[in-house]
Amino acid sequence: MPRSTCTVTKMVVCYEQHATHNDVTIAALRQCRRVRPTNQPLTAHIALVRVTCFSLLDPRGLHDAIHPLVFWLMTPPDTNLFERSDATPVSAARRLYLVFEFLMLFAGLPLLLYTQRDALGGRVVPLLVILAIGCVAVLWFDPKFDRKRMWNANSVASHLRPMLAVFALGVVGMVGIFAWRHPDLLWSFPREHTRTWVVIMVTYPLLSVYPQELIFRAFLFHRYDPLFGGVQAKIAASGTAFGMAHIIFANWAAPLCTALIGFWFARTYARSESTLAVVVEHVLWGLLAFTVGLGWYFYSPAI
């Protein structure tokens, strides 16, 4: 057994014996102990860093509510983050086709819709739903795809608490920023266009968020795994494609903000393997954006 892995095991045992923790932290430490010793020195060092951080954060027992959030933020989406890939090797011709398909779907189509945005006449949402149905069909008939990832409600509970904690911080931050920098925009959308805001609150989760997550997370992660392989590359591709899709709003804020939050949503999907989990997170942040003041950057009559 490599020396680094032995060190991790000893630290985990010592830490469990001399500290009082909740079940989430104990599970986190035991996960470090389960690091496979062969050909994974990098993973062992990552685990060592995690345990060391827990020691520094909680030498006498920090409040139990903090542990799940800290562990959730510190832990990468997969124990073997840099090597994981679900794909089997494909031919060069197949890889070239997937590159072409990816560029057409996630670069060519957004650019086309951007140039035709004035003539769309509210057809973007139906197009989004149709595209999502096509992606689901491809996944459904792919024997290598685990269909439970399209929903996977069982995974939501374990991610909900830290998800809500991060969201609460986001609410405070966004309200504070708009109150300070743009008080004229704060609550302006629900106040000035109440009926439209209510319609968005009701229809947004089903007609917009779920189709988007099927396309940019479930479909993209599986379909293009032969291109990107590791989790980090798929997260980067997912976030970038998600931001690119929002150039249709013709402002700088929409693609920039959605690319950044898209990386986070992709991380959640990689951790949970649940489209429902990332749908819940997407709905929370999306409704917050429409309500607080960012709604003007994500609304257009053409949509």
BALOBA-1460 file (C-alpha; in Angstrom, 3 decimals):
// residues 303
<rec num="1" residu="m" x="0.000" y="0.000" z="0.000"/>
<rec num="2" residu="p" x="1.440" y="3.435" z="-0.942"/>
<rec num="3" residu="r" x="2.649" y="5.523" z="1.956"/>
<rec num="4" residu="s" x="0.182" y="8.362" z="1.253"/>
<rec num="5" residu="t" x="-2.787" y="5.991" z="1.435"/>
<rec num="6" residu="c" x="-1.498" y="4.519" z="4.718"/>
<rec num="7" residu="t" x="-1.221" y="8.027" z="6.125"/>
<rec num="8" residu="v" x="-4.794" y="8.769" z="5.125"/>
<rec num="9" residu="t" x="-6.058" y="5.592" z="6.777"/>
<rec num="10" residu="k" x="-4.208" y="6.339" z="10.022"/>
<rec num="11" residu="m" x="-5.454" y="9.920" z="10.100"/>
<rec num="12" residu="v" x="-9.049" y="8.842" z="9.474"/>
<rec num="13" residu="v" x="-8.927" y="6.268" z="12.276"/>
<rec num="14" residu="c" x="-7.351" y="8.767" z="14.668"/>
<rec num="15" residu="y" x="-9.772" y="11.489" z="13.699"/>
<rec num="16" residu="e" x="-12.830" y="9.278" z="14.178"/>
<rec num="17" residu="q" x="-11.588" y="8.208" z="17.631"/>
<rec num="18" residu="h" x="-10.861" y="11.683" z="18.972"/>
<rec num="19" residu="a" x="-13.665" y="13.839" z="17.593"/>
<rec num="20" residu="t" x="-17.419" y="14.005" z="17.729"/>
<rec num="21" residu="h" x="-19.122" y="14.346" z="14.342"/>
<rec num="22" residu="n" x="-22.435" y="13.852" z="12.653"/>
<rec num="23" residu="d" x="-23.134" y="10.967" z="10.288"/>
<rec num="24" residu="v" x="-22.247" y="12.956" z="7.155"/>
<rec num="25" residu="t" x="-18.734" y="13.730" z="8.369"/>
<rec num="26" residu="i" x="-18.117" y="10.164" z="9.498"/>
<rec num="27" residu="a" x="-19.243" y="8.939" z="6.078"/>
<rec num="28" residu="a" x="-16.875" y="11.429" z="4.441"/>
<rec num="29" residu="l" x="-13.933" y="10.224" z="6.493"/>
<rec num="30" residu="r" x="-14.723" y="6.590" z="5.845"/>
<rec num="31" residu="q" x="-14.895" y="7.350" z="2.145"/>
<rec num="32" residu="c" x="-11.302" y="8.566" z="2.382"/>
<rec num="33" residu="r" x="-10.334" y="5.278" z="3.985"/>
<rec num="34" residu="r" x="-11.855" y="3.344" z="1.102"/>
<rec num="35" residu="v" x="-9.415" y="4.847" z="-1.410"/>
<rec num="36" residu="r" x="-8.060" y="2.009" z="-3.497"/>
<rec num="37" residu="p" x="-4.286" y="1.731" z="-2.999"/>
<rec num="38" residu="t" x="-3.303" y="0.780" z="-6.539"/>
<rec num="39" residu="n" x="-2.349" y="3.428" z="-9.072"/>
<rec num="40" residu="q" x="-4.158" y="6.242" z="-7.245"/>
<rec num="41" residu="p" x="-1.557" y="8.314" z="-5.364"/>
<rec num="42" residu="l" x="-3.276" y="11.530" z="-6.503"/>
<rec num="43" residu="t" x="-6.611" y="10.386" z="-5.074"/>
<rec num="44" residu="a" x="-4.913" y="9.494" z="-1.798"/>
<rec num="45" residu="h" x="-3.417" y="12.960" z="-1.533"/>
<rec num="46" residu="i" x="-6.827" y="14.525" z="-2.254"/>
<rec num="47" residu="a" x="-8.305" y="12.455" z="0.562"/>
<rec num="48" residu="l" x="-5.445" y="13.509" z="2.847"/>
<rec num="49" residu="v" x="-6.171" y="17.161" z="2.131"/>
<rec num="50" residu="r" x="-9.844" y="16.631" z="2.927"/>
<rec num="51" residu="v" x="-9.115" y="15.015" z="6.287"/>
<rec num="52" residu="t" x="-6.583" y="17.703" z="7.150"/>
<rec num="53" residu="c" x="-9.139" y="20.402" z="6.342"/>
<rec num="54" residu="f" x="-11.681" y="18.731" z="8.595"/>
<rec num="55" residu="s" x="-9.083" y="18.695" z="11.378"/>
<rec num="56" residu="l" x="-8.432" y="22.407" z="10.975"/>
<rec num="57" residu="l" x="-12.089" y="23.297" z="10.657"/>
<rec num="58" residu="d" x="-13.306" y="21.264" z="13.597"/>
<rec num="59" residu="p" x="-10.659" y="20.419" z="16.200"/>
<rec num="60" residu="r" x="-13.242" y="20.432" z="19.016"/>
<rec num="61" residu="g" x="-16.464" y="19.774" z="17.143"/>
<rec num="62" residu="l" x="-17.957" y="22.498" z="14.974"/>
<rec num="63" residu="h" x="-21.700" y="22.917" z="14.797"/>
<rec num="64" residu="d" x="-23.282" y="19.913" z="13.076"/>
<rec num="65" residu="a" x="-25.091" y="22.016" z="10.490"/>
<rec num="66" residu="i" x="-21.823" y="23.145" z="8.917"/>
<rec num="67" residu="h" x="-20.380" y="19.710" z="8.189"/>
<rec num="68" residu="p" x="-22.602" y="18.669" z="5.241"/>
<rec num="69" residu="l" x="-22.027" y="21.985" z="3.447"/>
<rec num="70" residu="v" x="-18.262" y="21.932" z="4.004"/>
<rec num="71" residu="f" x="-17.968" y="18.327" z="2.851"/>
<rec num="72" residu="w" x="-20.221" y="18.944" z="-0.158"/>
<rec num="73" residu="l" x="-18.154" y="21.934" z="-1.261"/>
<rec num="74" residu="m" x="-14.788" y="20.279" z="-0.628"/>
<rec num="75" residu="t" x="-15.444" y="16.908" z="-2.225"/>
<rec num="76" residu="p" x="-14.980" y="16.591" z="-6.001"/>
<rec num="77" residu="p" x="-17.782" y="14.962" z="-8.030"/>
<rec num="78" residu="d" x="-16.083" y="11.596" z="-8.031"/>
<rec num="79" residu="t" x="-13.408" y="9.907" z="-5.922"/>
<rec num="80" residu="n" x="-11.398" y="9.295" z="-9.079"/>
<rec num="81" residu="l" x="-12.282" y="12.638" z="-10.619"/>
<rec num="82" residu="f" x="-9.517" y="12.886" z="-13.187"/>
<rec num="83" residu="e" x="-9.855" y="9.442" z="-14.729"/>
<rec num="84" residu="r" x="-13.529" y="8.506" z="-14.690"/>
<rec num="85" residu="s" x="-15.232" y="7.853" z="-18.020"/>
<rec num="86" residu="d" x="-18.282" y="5.742" z="-18.848"/>
<rec num="87" residu="a" x="-17.513" y="5.467" z="-22.544"/>
<rec num="88" residu="t" x="-16.013" y="2.629" z="-24.517"/>
<rec num="89" residu="p" x="-13.343" y="3.497" z="-27.114"/>
<rec num="90" residu="v" x="-14.745" y="4.697" z="-30.436"/>
<rec num="91" residu="s" x="-13.291" y="4.902" z="-33.908"/>
<rec num="92" residu="a" x="-11.756" y="8.055" z="-35.314"/>
<rec num="93" residu="a" x="-14.669" y="8.432" z="-37.729"/>
<rec num="94" residu="r" x="-17.189" y="8.181" z="-34.882"/>
<rec num="95" residu="r" x="-15.242" y="10.707" z="-32.838"/>
<rec num="96" residu="l" x="-15.150" y="13.127" z="-35.776"/>
<rec num="97" residu="y" x="-18.911" y="12.783" z="-36.218"/>
<rec num="98" residu="l" x="-19.514" y="13.489" z="-32.536"/>
<rec num="99" residu="v" x="-17.353" y="16.624" z="-32.763"/>
<rec num="100" residu="f" x="-19.414" y="17.828" z="-35.727"/>
<rec num="101" residu="e" x="-22.700" y="17.015" z="-33.978"/>
<rec num="102" residu="f" x="-21.620" y="18.757" z="-30.772"/>
<rec num="103" residu="l" x="-20.594" y="21.923" z="-32.611"/>
<rec num="104" residu="m" x="-23.819" y="21.996" z="-34.638"/>
<rec num="105" residu="l" x="-26.055" y="21.522" z="-31.579"/>
<rec num="106" residu="f" x="-24.265" y="23.687" z="-29.050"/>
<rec num="107" residu="a" x="-22.668" y="26.371" z="-31.231"/>
<rec num="108" residu="g" x="-24.335" y="26.391" z="-34.645"/>
<rec num="109" residu="l" x="-27.929" y="26.191" z="-33.413"/>
<rec num="110" residu="p" x="-27.556" y="28.987" z="-30.817"/>
<rec num="111" residu="l" x="-25.925" y="31.231" z="-33.431"/>
<rec num="112" residu="l" x="-28.737" y="30.500" z="-35.882"/>
<rec num="113" residu="l" x="-31.400" y="31.294" z="-33.285"/>
<rec num="114" residu="y" x="-29.534" y="34.468" z="-32.345"/>
<rec num="115" residu="t" x="-29.611" y="35.752" z="-35.919"/>
<rec num="116" residu="q" x="-33.309" y="34.891" z="-36.248"/>
<rec num="117" residu="r" x="-34.441" y="35.957" z="-32.767"/>
<rec num="118" residu="d" x="-36.700" y="38.763" z="-34.028"/>
<rec num="119" residu="a" x="-38.575" y="36.379" z="-36.305"/>
<rec num="120" residu="l" x="-39.024" y="33.566" z="-33.793"/>
<rec num="121" residu="g" x="-42.305" y="34.915" z="-32.433"/>
<rec num="122" residu="g" x="-42.241" y="32.999" z="-29.155"/>
<rec num="123" residu="r" x="-41.207" y="29.668" z="-30.675"/>
<rec num="124" residu="v" x="-38.034" y="29.144" z="-28.651"/>
<rec num="125" residu="v" x="-39.691" y="27.206" z="-25.818"/>
<rec num="126" residu="p" x="-41.448" y="24.767" z="-28.207"/>
<rec num="127" residu="l" x="-38.133" y="24.287" z="-30.024"/>
<rec num="128" residu="l" x="-36.436" y="23.613" z="-26.692"/>
<rec num="129" residu="v" x="-39.036" y="20.998" z="-25.769"/>
<rec num="130" residu="i" x="-38.752" y="19.307" z="-29.176"/>
<rec num="131" residu="l" x="-34.959" y="19.213" z="-28.900"/>
<rec num="132" residu="a" x="-35.227" y="17.736" z="-25.402"/>
<rec num="133" residu="i" x="-37.600" y="15.030" z="-26.670"/>
<rec num="134" residu="g" x="-35.077" y="14.148" z="-29.380"/>
<rec num="135" residu="c" x="-32.257" y="13.941" z="-26.835"/>
<rec num="136" residu="v" x="-34.363" y="11.744" z="-24.560"/>
<rec num="137" residu="a" x="-35.129" y="9.431" z="-27.491"/>
<rec num="138" residu="v" x="-31.412" y="9.042" z="-28.241"/>
<rec num="139" residu="l" x="-30.679" y="8.249" z="-24.591"/>
<rec num="140" residu="w" x="-33.667" y="5.958" z="-24.191"/>
<rec num="141" residu="f" x="-32.585" y="3.643" z="-26.997"/>
<rec num="142" residu="d" x="-28.922" y="3.669" z="-25.969"/>
<rec num="143" residu="p" x="-28.371" y="0.444" z="-23.982"/>
<rec num="144" residu="k" x="-25.313" y="1.942" z="-22.274"/>
<rec num="145" residu="f" x="-27.281" y="4.797" z="-20.715"/>
<rec num="146" residu="d" x="-28.655" y="4.372" z="-17.208"/>
<rec num="147" residu="r" x="-32.223" y="5.666" z="-17.578"/>
<rec num="148" residu="k" x="-32.626" y="6.369" z="-13.883"/>
<rec num="149" residu="r" x="-30.352" y="9.405" z="-14.365"/>
<rec num="150" residu="m" x="-33.227" y="11.152" z="-16.149"/>
<rec num="151" residu="w" x="-34.935" y="11.447" z="-12.758"/>
<rec num="152" residu="n" x="-33.261" y="9.574" z="-9.853"/>
<rec num="153" residu="a" x="-35.308" y="11.096" z="-7.035"/>
<rec num="154" residu="n" x="-33.489" y="8.977" z="-4.444"/>
<rec num="155" residu="s" x="-30.348" y="11.054" z="-4.941"/>
<rec num="156" residu="v" x="-32.052" y="14.385" z="-4.263"/>
<rec num="157" residu="a" x="-32.382" y="14.037" z="-0.492"/>
<rec num="158" residu="s" x="-28.640" y="13.620" z="0.100"/>
<rec num="159" residu="h" x="-27.866" y="16.783" z="-1.874"/>
<rec num="160" residu="l" x="-30.779" y="18.970" z="-0.830"/>
<rec num="161" residu="r" x="-29.434" y="20.311" z="2.463"/>
<rec num="162" residu="p" x="-26.122" y="21.699" z="1.174"/>
<rec num="163" residu="m" x="-27.901" y="22.824" z="-2.002"/>
<rec num="164" residu="l" x="-30.298" y="24.943" z="0.045"/>
<rec num="165" residu="a" x="-27.453" y="26.271" z="2.187"/>
<rec num="166" residu="v" x="-25.546" y="27.504" z="-0.861"/>
<rec num="167" residu="f" x="-28.770" y="28.928" z="-2.307"/>
<rec num="168" residu="a" x="-29.458" y="30.843" z="0.927"/>
<rec num="169" residu="l" x="-26.030" y="32.457" z="0.639"/>
<rec num="170" residu="g" x="-26.825" y="33.292" z="-2.976"/>
<rec num="171" residu="v" x="-30.096" y="34.981" z="-2.010"/>
<rec num="172" residu="v" x="-28.345" y="37.203" z="0.520"/>
<rec num="173" residu="g" x="-25.558" y="38.013" z="-1.922"/>
<rec num="174" residu="m" x="-27.756" y="38.797" z="-4.928"/>
<rec num="175" residu="v" x="-30.253" y="40.893" z="-2.964"/>
<rec num="176" residu="g" x="-27.384" y="42.796" z="-1.360"/>
<rec num="177" residu="i" x="-25.650" y="43.458" z="-4.682"/>
<rec num="178" residu="f" x="-28.804" y="44.697" z="-6.406"/>
<rec num="179" residu="a" x="-29.811" y="46.807" z="-3.420"/>
<rec num="180" residu="w" x="-26.371" y="48.409" z="-3.501"/>
<rec num="181" residu="r" x="-25.627" y="48.712" z="-7.208"/>
<rec num="182" residu="h" x="-29.022" y="48.567" z="-8.976"/>
<rec num="183" residu="p" x="-31.822" y="49.433" z="-6.547"/>
<rec num="184" residu="d" x="-34.011" y="50.395" z="-9.517"/>
<rec num="185" residu="l" x="-33.925" y="46.769" z="-10.770"/>
<rec num="186" residu="l" x="-34.480" y="45.093" z="-7.405"/>
<rec num="187" residu="w" x="-37.919" y="43.366" z="-7.503"/>
<rec num="188" residu="s" x="-38.734" y="45.364" z="-10.647"/>
<rec num="189" residu="f" x="-39.882" y="42.410" z="-12.767"/>
<rec num="190" residu="p" x="-42.550" y="41.047" z="-10.373"/>
<rec num="191" residu="r" x="-43.570" y="44.597" z="-9.431"/>
<rec num="192" residu="e" x="-43.986" y="46.023" z="-12.944"/>
<rec num="193" residu="h" x="-44.964" y="42.880" z="-14.873"/>
<rec num="194" residu="t" x="-46.727" y="40.813" z="-12.244"/>
<rec num="195" residu="r" x="-48.792" y="38.688" z="-14.627"/>
<rec num="196" residu="t" x="-45.799" y="37.747" z="-16.784"/>
<rec num="197" residu="w" x="-43.771" y="36.986" z="-13.672"/>
<rec num="198" residu="v" x="-46.492" y="34.673" z="-12.322"/>
<rec num="199" residu="v" x="-46.697" y="32.837" z="-15.661"/>
<rec num="200" residu="i" x="-42.920" y="32.336" z="-15.613"/>
<rec num="201" residu="m" x="-42.998" y="31.081" z="-12.014"/>
<rec num="202" residu="v" x="-45.546" y="28.421" z="-12.982"/>
<rec num="203" residu="t" x="-44.289" y="27.293" z="-16.402"/>
<rec num="204" residu="y" x="-40.529" y="27.770" z="-16.037"/>
<rec num="205" residu="p" x="-39.721" y="24.512" z="-14.163"/>
<rec num="206" residu="l" x="-41.507" y="22.156" z="-16.557"/>
<rec num="207" residu="l" x="-41.222" y="23.864" z="-19.943"/>
<rec num="208" residu="s" x="-37.764" y="25.367" z="-19.586"/>
<rec num="209" residu="v" x="-35.657" y="23.947" z="-16.758"/>
<rec num="210" residu="y" x="-36.313" y="20.226" z="-17.157"/>
<rec num="211" residu="p" x="-35.782" y="20.233" z="-20.949"/>
<rec num="212" residu="q" x="-32.560" y="22.222" z="-20.480"/>
<rec num="213" residu="e" x="-31.195" y="19.805" z="-17.908"/>
<rec num="214" residu="l" x="-32.019" y="16.811" z="-20.065"/>
<rec num="215" residu="i" x="-30.096" y="18.408" z="-22.943"/>
<rec num="216" residu="f" x="-27.136" y="20.087" z="-21.238"/>
<rec num="217" residu="r" x="-26.538" y="17.572" z="-18.484"/>
<rec num="218" residu="a" x="-28.011" y="14.085" z="-19.062"/>
<rec num="219" residu="f" x="-27.610" y="14.058" z="-22.851"/>
<rec num="220" residu="l" x="-24.352" y="15.981" z="-23.106"/>
<rec num="221" residu="f" x="-22.614" y="14.008" z="-20.349"/>
<rec num="222" residu="h" x="-23.450" y="10.632" z="-21.871"/>
<rec num="223" residu="r" x="-23.523" y="11.287" z="-25.606"/>
<rec num="224" residu="y" x="-20.186" y="13.100" z="-25.751"/>
<rec num="225" residu="d" x="-18.327" y="11.149" z="-23.119"/>
<rec num="226" residu="p" x="-16.052" y="9.665" z="-25.846"/>
<rec num="227" residu="l" x="-14.957" y="13.232" z="-26.640"/>
<rec num="228" residu="f" x="-14.438" y="14.601" z="-23.143"/>
<rec num="229" residu="g" x="-13.919" y="11.491" z="-21.017"/>
<rec num="230" residu="g" x="-13.152" y="12.753" z="-17.518"/>
<rec num="231" residu="v" x="-15.691" y="14.509" z="-15.324"/>
<rec num="232" residu="q" x="-13.875" y="17.838" z="-15.300"/>
<rec num="233" residu="a" x="-13.894" y="18.089" z="-19.095"/>
<rec num="234" residu="k" x="-17.608" y="17.261" z="-19.244"/>
<rec num="235" residu="i" x="-18.365" y="19.893" z="-16.610"/>
<rec num="236" residu="a" x="-16.427" y="22.476" z="-18.634"/>
<rec num="237" residu="a" x="-18.170" y="21.484" z="-21.879"/>
<rec num="238" residu="s" x="-21.593" y="21.529" z="-20.231"/>
<rec num="239" residu="g" x="-21.146" y="24.965" z="-18.678"/>
<rec num="240" residu="t" x="-19.737" y="26.466" z="-21.868"/>
<rec num="241" residu="a" x="-22.535" y="25.045" z="-24.014"/>
<rec num="242" residu="f" x="-25.123" y="26.232" z="-21.493"/>
<rec num="243" residu="g" x="-23.782" y="29.773" z="-21.640"/>
<rec num="244" residu="m" x="-23.595" y="29.691" z="-25.432"/>
<rec num="245" residu="a" x="-27.270" y="28.743" z="-25.642"/>
<rec num="246" residu="h" x="-28.228" y="32.014" z="-23.934"/>
<rec num="247" residu="i" x="-26.690" y="34.364" z="-26.509"/>
<rec num="248" residu="i" x="-30.211" y="34.582" z="-27.939"/>
<rec num="249" residu="f" x="-30.996" y="37.201" z="-25.284"/>
<rec num="250" residu="a" x="-28.531" y="39.565" z="-26.984"/>
<rec num="251" residu="n" x="-26.796" y="40.878" z="-23.861"/>
<rec num="252" residu="w" x="-23.523" y="40.069" z="-22.167"/>
<rec num="253" residu="a" x="-24.983" y="39.150" z="-18.785"/>
<rec num="254" residu="a" x="-27.111" y="36.202" z="-19.926"/>
<rec num="255" residu="p" x="-24.381" y="33.987" z="-21.466"/>
<rec num="256" residu="l" x="-21.795" y="34.961" z="-18.842"/>
<rec num="257" residu="c" x="-24.027" y="34.257" z="-15.836"/>
<rec num="258" residu="t" x="-25.447" y="31.048" z="-17.295"/>
<rec num="259" residu="a" x="-21.994" y="29.733" z="-18.188"/>
<rec num="260" residu="l" x="-20.801" y="30.251" z="-14.617"/>
<rec num="261" residu="i" x="-23.889" y="28.722" z="-13.031"/>
<rec num="262" residu="g" x="-23.837" y="26.036" z="-15.719"/>
<rec num="263" residu="f" x="-20.492" y="24.784" z="-14.417"/>
<rec num="264" residu="w" x="-22.076" y="24.509" z="-10.974"/>
<rec num="265" residu="f" x="-25.163" y="22.681" z="-12.286"/>
<rec num="266" residu="a" x="-22.920" y="20.276" z="-14.188"/>
<rec num="267" residu="r" x="-20.976" y="19.636" z="-10.996"/>
<rec num="268" residu="t" x="-24.204" y="18.830" z="-9.184"/>
<rec num="269" residu="y" x="-25.211" y="16.403" z="-11.935"/>
<rec num="270" residu="a" x="-21.809" y="14.729" z="-11.863"/>
<rec num="271" residu="r" x="-22.073" y="14.294" z="-8.091"/>
<rec num="272" residu="s" x="-25.687" y="13.145" z="-7.920"/>
<rec num="273" residu="e" x="-26.196" y="11.405" z="-11.299"/>
<rec num="274" residu="s" x="-29.720" y="12.793" z="-10.984"/>
<rec num="275" residu="t" x="-31.411" y="15.129" z="-13.448"/>
<rec num="276" residu="l" x="-34.063" y="15.879" z="-10.830"/>
<rec num="277" residu="a" x="-31.453" y="17.092" z="-8.343"/>
<rec num="278" residu="v" x="-30.035" y="19.616" z="-10.787"/>
<rec num="279" residu="v" x="-33.563" y="20.594" z="-11.898"/>
<rec num="280" residu="v" x="-34.381" y="21.537" z="-8.303"/>
<rec num="281" residu="e" x="-31.205" y="23.591" z="-8.076"/>
<rec num="282" residu="h" x="-31.791" y="25.216" z="-11.469"/>
<rec num="283" residu="v" x="-35.367" y="26.146" z="-10.559"/>
<rec num="284" residu="l" x="-34.251" y="27.796" z="-7.319"/>
<rec num="285" residu="w" x="-31.583" y="29.933" z="-8.953"/>
<rec num="286" residu="g" x="-33.687" y="30.700" z="-12.015"/>
<rec num="287" residu="l" x="-36.702" y="31.905" z="-10.067"/>
<rec num="288" residu="l" x="-34.393" y="33.959" z="-7.875"/>
<rec num="289" residu="a" x="-32.855" y="35.597" z="-10.948"/>
<rec num="290" residu="f" x="-36.261" y="36.467" z="-12.405"/>
<rec num="291" residu="t" x="-37.444" y="37.857" z="-9.089"/>
<rec num="292" residu="v" x="-34.470" y="39.803" z="-7.765"/>
<rec num="293" residu="g" x="-33.513" y="41.826" z="-10.816"/>
<rec num="294" residu="l" x="-31.676" y="39.631" z="-13.293"/>
<rec num="295" residu="g" x="-34.972" y="38.789" z="-14.987"/>
<rec num="296" residu="w" x="-34.580" y="41.594" z="-17.480"/>
<rec num="297" residu="y" x="-31.469" y="39.898" z="-18.863"/>
<rec num="298" residu="f" x="-33.294" y="36.573" z="-19.367"/>
<rec num="299" residu="y" x="-36.614" y="37.694" z="-20.785"/>
<rec num="300" residu="s" x="-37.524" y="38.597" z="-24.334"/>
<rec num="301" residu="p" x="-40.867" y="38.637" z="-26.179"/>
<rec num="302" residu="a" x="-39.212" y="36.432" z="-28.801"/>
<rec num="303" residu="i" x="-38.828" y="33.661" z="-26.216"/>
